Amino acid sequence: MTCKHTSTLAKQAVQTLNDAKTQHQHALCKDARNNAYQREVDGLAFKYLATCAQYGEHHALSLHAKESWLGARRAVQARYPKPDY
């Protein structure tokens, strides 16, 4: 095996490792966000939909429920930012 071939293999191995780390970070972020959405956001989304159905989309209760839901989404997204690629 030549030195040049060894160097090429080493570069490929480093790239493969970096790709795997990136995929792993993305998966961790996705899982954390999904869990947080289920725990903290989904119930607020259902509450918003229910108030819209009962009072209409522009009623004060619906608007408040919508802001609560979207605020919770933003909080989860801030807590678990997507990794930079």
Long-range contacts (C-beta under 8 A, 24 or more apart in sequence): 22-83, 22-85, 25-83, 26-82, 26-83, 29-80, 29-81, 29-82, 29-83, 32-80, 33-76, 33-77, 33-80, 36-76, 36-79, 36-80, 37-73, 37-76, 40-72, 40-75, 40-76, 41-69, 41-72, 41-73, 41-76, 44-68, 44-69, 44-72, 45-69
